[in-house]
Amino acid sequence: MDQKRLFAAIAISIGILLAFDLWKRETTPAPETSPAAISQQAPASGSAPASGTPQAVAPANPGSADATAAAAANLPPPERLKIDSPRLAGSVLLRGAKLDDLVLRDYRETTAPNSPLVRLFAPREEVQPYFAQWGWSAADGRTRVPGNDTDWTASGGPLGPDSPVTLSWDNGQGQVFRIVLSLDRNFMFRAEQSVVNNAAEPVSVLPWQRIRRESTPHVAGYYILHEGFVGVLGGRLNEQTFKTARSDATNGIALQQDTQGGWAGFTDKYWLSAIAPVDTAATLRASWRHLTENGQDRWQVDFAAPGAQTVAAGATATMDTRLFAGAKEVHLLDMYAGELGITDFDKAIDFGWFYFLTKPFFYALDWLYKLFGNFGVAILVFTVALKLAFFPLANKAYKSMARMKDMAPKMTEIRERYKDDPAKAQAEMMALYRTEKINPASGCLPILIQIPVFFALYKVLFVTIEMRHAPFFGWIHDLSAPDPTNLFNLFGLIPWDPPAMLHMPVWAIIMGITMFVQQKLNPTPPDPIQAKIFTWMPVIFTFMLASFPAGLVIYWSWNNLLSVGQQYYIMRHERAARRQQKALGKTAKAKG
């Protein structure tokens, strides 16, 4: 009984946590953002933050806004270097060497075929600016270095796979700055920064690369999903939410660490922008920054040399970094980790505490998807595979539960006989368990197994972009989104959009029914209060899971249905065996 209470408490606690998470997401307002046009400074100056969020927009031409800003500053309109690759479109602003216009060709905002493409980077004149930039700071205080108003010259273009472009700028003091930009066929840029000193005296400069977000992005608000700063520095995964970075920042720095290799950047639910050094043995200084300028939060991740580079006369100093800007595809991140030596790059995906289950689950589902062509079917087949894997353990548990159900009259009799002596009643119960070879805790084992499996599968469905907009059959066009149907508007027959708390879709109802049927096959708890709690559990879980990803509810429903079939078969088999045993006993007694 104590163990049953324990597991009931676990189930109720999980329900409360998930319900609170749902309530928090629905009641947390999106942060206000406004167009920003602020001065940027290099990391060496201590300034940093930037903002923006992946926006779903059609490929934009921000040149008009840039031209307006240039006219206001009495500057000629800025030029742009076009980006043209199989998976990316956009441009690099040559004024300031900023990658601030980037659209993902393969991803749209919604499942509608004409939905706008997802934009990752946006220029400073947009509502939520988000961009990457390369530059230098003058460590000696006298060398003229490129700034935000510097117009770089591009050789060639557009930038694309097998088509690198060199940006160059002469400061007129004998130093020539260059940035060689290249791009693979996916989402990885490379920037080889160099400064050639043609003067007679040495100069001292500090090269850097940064990613800036110049407003606080709206986050989904799930407690199981990390959004904000992320990186593997010094071989260790580091994560900070925007809220935590704001409170932890000292003089604008939320985190600063010298690292060999590694990476750092900003993560959203499905998108990532991150910097990584090319030379994994070289030491660079990574910083996460937060500043407030004109009442607006600014966020920044930057990599810089750990100290100033002294460039002798006739010499060249370099820094070589990579920039990932795109979708967090599992196999792609794994490929970059293996081929480019980017440590634990797959941890940009928030696989969570059950990483050891979640990632193998993804691989299994992805393999089944390639086999069947449908992630929903993959989930159903994967559930069958899980049931087979735990078949012996579940069989043992269900057999024990079937015997307990048959022993219910005897247990009731013992409680009535010793109702004034609980200790004696407990002793008689234990004796009955030993005689009938029943383990009262065995029925809880499937629940214990199902909890980590549930959360691991929840993570796969929720955080992997491969599940985004993956259809099933019928009305389920996105397994990562809630079932859109609703009982309270008669599944679309009534032109009314019920509030979120009344969302009751078809698959949640199916899940509740299967859970109720499964519960009826289990022995009734002896404690009346506990029995009432278990009776209401299907209703509670039906409402609680109604707004969860449809794929997860389908998994839960299908798993319940398989469990009902397995449990019904075992209970029927056990009862037949017991009847046969009793019949043989009577026959032997009659012969005796």
N, C-alpha and C positions, 0 to 999 in steps of 0.2 A: 504494500500500500504506500509506504514511504517513497519507494522508487517511482510508482505511478504518479504520485504527487509531484515529485521532482521533475519528471518529464512533462507533466502538464504545465508546471511553472515555466519550464524552458520554452515550450510552445507558445504560451501566453506572452512571455517576455519578448520572443522574436516577433510576435504579432504586434506588440506595442511599439517596438523599435521601427518596424516597417511602416506601421500606420503613422507614427510621428514623422518619419522621413517623407511620406506622401503629403502630410499636412504642411510640413515645412516648405516643400517645393511649391505648393499651391498658394501659400500665403506670403512667401518672400517676394517683394516687388523687385523688378529689374532695376539696376542702378541707372540713374540718369546720365546720359552722355551728351556732349555738345561738341561742335566743331572746335578744333584746337589749332592754334598757330603760334607755337612757342619757339624760342631759341633753343637749339640743341648744343650741347657741349660734349667734348670727348670724355671718355671715362676717367682720364687722368685728372680732370678738373673736379671730380666728385659729383658731377651732375649725372643723372641717369634716366629716370623712368620714361617709359613710353607706353602707348596703349593701343588698343584696338581689339577687335575680335573677328574671327572668321565670319564674313557676311555672305549671305546668299544673294548675289547680284549677277547680272549679266556682265561679261567682260567690259570693262570701262575704259574710257579714254580720258584720264585725268589731266591731259595736257591743257584743257581750257582753264581749269582752276589754277594750274601752275602758271599759265600765261597771265592770268589776272593778278596773281601775287607778284609776279615779276614786274608787271607794269606799275604796280603800286610802289615797288622798290626801285623804279627807274632802271630795271635790268631787262635785257632782251629775253624773249620767251625761251624757256629751257627746252633742251632737246631730250629725246628719249631713245633708248636702245631697246628695240623690240625683242621679246622672248617668244620663240616659236619652237615648241617641242611636242611630241605625241601626247603628253599628259599635262602640260602647263602652257598657259598663255599669259601675256602681260608685258611689262616693260621695266627697264631700269632708268630712273631719273638721273641724267648725267650731271645735273646740278647737285652736287653733294654726294654723288655715288651712292644712291639709295635705291634698293630694290623695294618699291612701294606699290607695285601693281602686279598682283599675281592671282590668277584664276585657275581652278582645278577643272580640267576638261572632262574628267570622268565622273564628277559628282554634282548632283543637283540638290536643291533645297528640299524638295518634296518628291514623292513618287510620280508626280505628273510629268509626262515626257517633255512638256514645254516649260517646266519650272526653271528658274534662273540657275545658272551654274554657281557653285560655291566659290566665293572670293576669300582667299586667305589674307593677303596683304592689301592695304589701302593707303593712299597718300595722306599727307598731313592735313589737306584741306577737306577731307571727308569727316563724317561724324565720329568715326572710331579709327583713327590712324594706327597703322600697324606695319612696321617695315624693318628691313635689315639695312645696315650701313657699314661701309669700310672707311677707315681714316687713320690719321696720325695726330699725335700731340707733340708740340715742341718742348722737349725736355730742357733744352738749354735757354729757352726764353727768347731766342733771337732768330731761329730758323723759321722761315715762312712755310707753313704747312697748309694743305688743302682744308677748306672748311665747308660749311653748308651752302655758301654762295659760289663755290668753285665750280666752273664749267669744265668737265673732263672731255677729252677728245677720244672717240671710239674708233678703233680700226676694224672695219668690217661690220658684220651683223647680217641678219639677226642672230642673237645668241640661241644656240640649240645644240643638240647632240652632235659631236664631231665638228662643231663650229664655234670654237672659243673666240673671245673678243678681248682685246687689250685696251684698257682705259689708261690714258696718260695725261700728265700735267707737269709743266715746267714752272717752277716758282720764280724764275728770273734771278736766282742767287747762286745758280750752279747745281741745284738738285733737281732731279727728274723723278717724279713719283709715278709708279705704274701699278695697275691692278689687272691681272689676267683672270678673266672670268670664264669658267667652263661649266657645262651642265650635262648630266647623263640623261638617259631616256626615261627616268622616273622623276624623283624629287630632290636629287642631290646636286647642289652647286659646289664649286670650288673656287676659292679666291687666293691667288698668289700675289701678295702685296710686296712691293720692293721699292727701295729708294736708292738711286744712283747718285753718288756725291762726286760731281765734276769740279768742285771748287778746290782751292788750295788748302783750306782748313777743314778739320773734322767737324761734323755736326752731331747733335744728339737728339734723337726722336723716339717716340713711343708708338708703335703700330697697334691698332686695335680693330676688332669687329664687334658689332653689337646688334641686338634685336630690341626694338622699342615698341611699347604699347602706350599710347598717350591718353588713354582713358581706361577705367576699370571695366573689363568685359563682364557681360551677364553670364553667370555660371549656372549650371543646371541645379546645383544645390543638393545633390544626392550625397548622403554620408558615405556611401560605398565607392564614390568616384572622386578621384583627385583632379582638380583643375587649378592651374597656377604655375608657379616655378617648379621645374623638375630637372634633374640631372644626376649623372654618376660622376662624382669627383673623388679622386683618390681611391677608386675602387668601391665606393659606397654610394648607395642610392640616397639622394636628398630630395625632399619635397617640402614646399611651402605654399600655402594658399595665399591669395592676395591679402586677406585679412591678417594672417600671421606675419607676413612680410612687412606689412605696415606697422605692426606693433613691435616687431623685432629690430627694425631698421635703426641703426645708430649712425648719425651723420650721413644718412641716405643709403647706407650699406646694410642690407639684410643678411647677406652671406658673402664671404670672400675667402677664397682658398686657392693655393698653388697646387696644380695637378699635372701629372703626366698622363696624357691621353684623356679619356673620359669625354663628357659632353654635357651641355646645359642649354636650357631653353624654356619655352612656354608650352604647356600642354592644355588642350581643350579636350572635350569628350572624344572626338574623332580625329582632330588635327594636331599637328606638332610643328613648331619651328625651333630648331636647335643648332648650336654651333659645336663643332668638334675639331681639334687640331689634326692636321694630316700626319705629322710626325708624332706618334704615340709615345716616343721616348723624350720628347722635348717638354720642358716645363713652361706652362702658361698660367696666368692668374685669371681665374674665373670670378665674376662678381654678379650678385643679384642686388638690384637697387630699387629703392622707392623714394621719390621726392614729391613734394606738393608745390605746384607752381600755379599761381593765380587761383588757388582753391581747387585745382584739378590734380588728381593723382597721376603720377607718371611711373611707369615700370620699365625696367631694363635688365637684360642679361648681356654681359660683355666678356670677351676674352681679350687679354692684352699680354704683351711680354712682361715678365715679372719685374723688369727694370728697363731703364732707357737703353736704347741701342746706339752706341757710338759708331758712326760711319766715317772711317778714315778717308782722306782725299783719294779719289780714284776707286774707292771700294763700293760695295753694294750690300745692303742689309735687307733681309726678307722675313716675312711671316706667312705661313701657309695654313689656311683653315678651310673647313667645309661648312656648308650651311644646308641643313635639311629643311625643306618647307613643303609640307604636303600631308597626305593621309597616313594614318598609323596602321598600315597594312602589316600583318604579322610576318608573313613570309618575306616581305621586302625589308623590314627592320632586321630580321634574322640574317638576310643576305648581306646587308651592310655591316652587321656586327662581325660576320665571318670573313668577308672579303676585305673590308677596310679597317678591321681591328677596333671598331667602336664598341667599347666595353658595355655589355648589358643593355644594348640599345633597345631591345624588346621591352625593357621595363618602363619605357615611355607609355606603354599600355598598362593601365592599372589593373593587373590581374589579381591583386589583393593578397590576403593572407594564405589563401588556398592556391597559390601559384603552382604548386606541385600537382594539383588536380586541374586547375583551370586551363593551363596551356595544353596539357595532353588532351583534355576534352575538346579544345578548339581544333587540334590536329585531327582528332577522330571525326568530328563533325564536318570539317572541311574535306576530309577524304571521302566521307559518305556523300557529301554534296556533289563532289566531282563524279561520284559513281551514279547517283540518282538524279542529279540536276535540280534538286529542290531542298533547301535547308530545312523546311518543315518535315519532309519525309526523312531527312537525315536525323532529325531529333527523334522521330518515332522509332527508327531502326536502332539508334544509339540507346534509347531507353530499354528496348528489348535486350540489347547486349549487356546493359548494366544489370537487368533482372537476372539474366543467365549467370553473370559473374557472381552474384550474391544469392544464387538459387539455394545452395545447401544451407546457408545461414538463415535465409528467410523460411525455408521449409521447417527447420528446427523450431523457429519462433512460432510459426503458424500451427505446428503440431501441438506445441505447449499451450497456445491460446485456445485451440479446439478442445483440448482436455480440460482446461479451466472452465470453458463454457459448459461442458458436460457435467463438471463437478459443482456448478453453481448451486443446485439444490442442497447438496451436502454442506457447502460452505455457509449457506443461509441457515441451515439447521444448527451448525456449530455456533454461529453468532447468536442465534435465539437462545440456545441452551446455556451459553455462558455470557449472556449480555451484562451480567453484573460482575463479571470477572474477566476484564480485557486481557490480562496476562495469560490466563488459562485458555481463552479463545485463540490467542495468537499461537500458543504452543500446539493446540489441536490442529490449527491451520497448517503449521509447519509439518506436523506429523502426516497430515493428509497429502501435502505436497511430496513428501518423501515416499509415501506409499504408492502414490500414483505417478511418481517420477515426473513431476511438473516443476519447471523453473519459472516462478512468477515474473522474473525480470526479463525473460527471453523475449517477450512480446515488445519490449522497448528497443531491442537491438535494431530492427528495421528503421525505427525513428532516428536513432543515433546515426545510422549510416546515411539516411536520407538528408539530414541537415547539411553536412558539408557538400554532398553532391548537389543539393538544391542551390546553395550559394555559389558553388563553382560554375554551375550551368547558368545561373543568373548573371554572373560576371561575364561569361562568354557572350551571352545574348546582349548584354547591356553595353559592354565597352569595346567590342571588336567591330570594326567598320565593315567587315565582311558580312555581318548580320544586318547592317543598316539597309533598309529598303528591300530586304529579301522577302519575296512573296511566299505564301503557302497555297491554299486553294480557296475558291469562293471569294469571300469579302476580305480575307486577310491579305493585304498587299504589303505589309511590313511587319515581319516577325519581331522586330526590336521595338515596335510601338504597341500601345494597348489596342485590344480589339475595339473597333469603332462602333459596333452595334450597341443598342441600349434597350433594355426591357421597358424602361419608364417612358419611352416614346413609341412603344410597340415596334421597336426595331426599324424606325424610320417612317412608319405609317402616319404618325402625328408630327406635324411641323413644329417641333419644340426641341430646344437644346437644353436638356436637364443640367443642373449644376454638377460639378465633379463628384460630390459626395453621393450622388444618385446614379453614378455610372455603373451599370450592371449589364455587361455584354454576354453574348451567347456562350462563349467558351468559359467564362467564369461560372455561369449557371451549370454547365456540364461538369466542371470541376467540383462544384459544391455537391451535386447529385452523387458523383462517384465517391466522394469523401464520405457522404452520409451512408451510402450502401456499405462501404468498407467498415465504417464504424459499427454498423448493425451486426456485422459478422464477428466482432470482437466481444469478449465477455464484458458484461456490465460492471463497472466499478462498484464495489460494495458500499462506498461512502456516497450517500445521496447528493451531497453538495458537489462532489467530484463527478458524479454521474451527470448532473445538470450542466456542469462546465463542458464535459465532453460532448453532450448533446448539442450545445450551441457552437461548438468549434467549427463545424462545416459552414454555418451561417457567417461566423466571424471571418473565416478564411475566404469565403466567397466574396464578401465586400472588400476585404483587404487586398486580395489579388486582382480585383476587377481592373485596376489601373496599371497593373504590371504588364511587361512586354507579353504580347500574345504568344510568342514562342515558349515562354516559361509556363504560362497557364496551360498550353497544349501539352507540354511535357508532364506537368503535374496531373492533368486529367488522364492522360494515357497511362502514366505510371500507376495511378489509382485503379484504373480499369484492369490492368494486368495483375495487380495485387489482389483485386477482388476475385478474378478468375482462379489465381493460384490458391488463394485462401479458401475459396468455396470448394475446390477440388480436394484439398487436404482435409478439410473438416468433414466432407462427405466420406472420404476414404477412411478417416479415423473412426467415424461412427460405425461404418460398416465393419471395420476390423473389431471394434469393441463388441458389437452385436454378435459377430461370429465367435469371439472369445467367450462371451457369456453362454452362447448356445452350446459350445463345446464343453464348457464347465458343467452345464446342466445335464448334458448327455453322460459325461463321466460320472457325475454324482448319481444319476439314475442307475447306471450299470453297477456302480459300487453298492 
